[in-house]
Amino acid sequence: MLIDIVNVRPHPDFRLDLEFENGERRVFDMRPLLVLRPWNRISNLHIFQRVRVDYGTLVWPGGIDIAPETLYDESIPSE
């Protein structure tokens, strides 16, 4: 099941607060991915914080993105 992201808020510790179209709010930790390609290109906090929602998923400058199903499946519910 594909659930689009409607809002994102980045944190200085490379976590992302996500809001999905079904109203769920979840937290995704990007740190494990930042050592891998292509996400190592957003390991600079200034670039990381330029994340935005585009067509239901997250994108960064330079064409970096991540699938919304990955974000949903590997995130935890927000407290």
Secondary structure, DSSP 8 states (H G I E B T S, - for coil): ----EEEEEE-TTSEEEEEETTS-EEEEE-GGGGGSTTGGGG-SHHHHTT-EEETTEEEETTTEEE-HHHHHHT-EE--
